[in-house]
Amino acid sequence: MSCSRTTSSEYLKEKEIEPLINFDKMPSGQVEGIMPSQHPLIRNTLPQFVNLGFPLDHLLEQINPDLKIRQQVAELESRQKTLENIVSVLSRELGRKEETPDIRVGEALARILYLEEKVEQQDSLLALKDVMINSLVSRIQTLEHTSYDGCFLWKVSRVGRRMQEAQIGKRPALYSPPFYTNRYGYKLCLKLFLNGDGTGTGTHLSLFLVVMKGEYDFQLKWPFQHKVTFTLLDQVNNHHVSTAFRSLESSSSFQRPISETNLASGLPEFYPLNSLYEPGTGYIHNDTLAIQAVIGTKA
């Protein structure tokens, strides 16, 4: 019986002390702002300790420092969380301020690169169009100066300057644009030496005919056998000077061309240089010389 009472008494004491033990495990937030004598757990437990004859003053002295520490820790934790939130907000704001300029600069650079590529593409297209336009202009000019009836008029501009270039050997010969005896006929051009060539060097204008490789040579009669008439035109008084010659069947100059052009053949002493500037003549007018070539239609 005594053993049973002792066991029951110890059990009751453990049950009565259990709330105080569990008090240490309470969350710190529940302890904040509560005085030791006011805490519900202590208030409900104190009468039990009174019945057991427990020294309450000693108990409060032991509990009070722990409660103060818990209150301070809770306050510090609260302040720490507040500071952490502030730091987090500031970090996000600073991150935005730091990232935004970089993003904008990156977008601007990408836009600039895109526009530069577009400009380069447009420049390439414009350059290609310029080439095509220049080619078309050249073809139009060629067609405008091309004759298809065997009668060709050649106006040589800047004669004074070109005469000086010929005299110093810088550019002794000039070539005319091509012309044809008919639409599908022989392709020809003129070759002029302003300071002469061969026996006419330094004394005469030398004028030659050049047979060129044409698109329709396969259907033409070879060698070329036609009368050729060169005329130096007086542009003021109509005192024209003409000289004619016939192509030689045996000359390589009048055979079907193998290369782009045959050797030139014609008149090395076409007209005396000292007669070009005689008073009353208009062979050179506005610094321009006019020469006509006529190819006979009959062989």
Steps between C-alpha positions, in 0.01 A plus 500: 500500500780744589670424170182573313456831677859598430461419134174694475650795682803508264272469200292797618811709552622417144160596357500824698857591393441402129339837409807681629729272301294554186519873559864494386383362164246775431560716195682823580220704344259386769734618776541856371347774718384266780630540855591180685209525747260578216585213268200261486715193525667627820178644641327160466798312634587712808207374716618147442849589626343668805322173585829314466679742732745612222697827568334734245740789551791281410309367198419851368862602546606207281235559231512881477851529339413234242183685404687827459755330275221346295334840466826658386565217254147535364545875459834447327352238269214734414740785428722266298205392285403863448854591397517196271179612328636853460830369362313268263286787367803727461691223322218448253476875433875529456497197272233660285689826481822318411345267244269744326773716336685187381181361351420829329855534367488142372169560326631824351817329371298217350276753328801691367657181363172406334471844339864487386435166331194644327702802385774271363239297314349816355848627402569170323170521315567861403849411379356215293237733357771755415695233314189394309410860420852578382497188286167598347619857440813367333295270278260782411788729413657226292173443316461875445844517336470172316432510131348207310520633146875511438513881545665614822561853637763534772543821700830514689483749788784666701729484200755748642560298814498168315741633242746585778459153652569344158811713448656385828393139435259486793204400284602480135184330367126553545229243419148584390184318614415201278264522202351251252462479124140386564292357784665158471812612312870556561601655831756780456661795678748783420847552643642853498857617568485877563879531471528248218623142472748326274590721206274774634651527848529866606372631166153361429183375652500121460162331464436123481211255477484211748299183428360364828361162599121524461195302605408405143841428343395140432258616227719767339727473197872497573740664445348844542494662153345847500595851402576723799475881488637724775392866514636782717204732549534878492250601769489867394540531121416150377844465336512130566797282410442136397732209427393147394670164482400139440572210730760250384379143479842370596535720811454335840325819612190402297476129581240365742623607846634234735570741787284797596653723232712467189799717425397851396533592133453835331669835435813591700511839318133589513532879543794736569516630855613849396179541294267434791538853641522699177292821501157458345476131578266341750643153536546561871200686641433543873800276560323219311599303192234336277579194288267295282545142374287352224516130410390415147211256485636328191801274516 
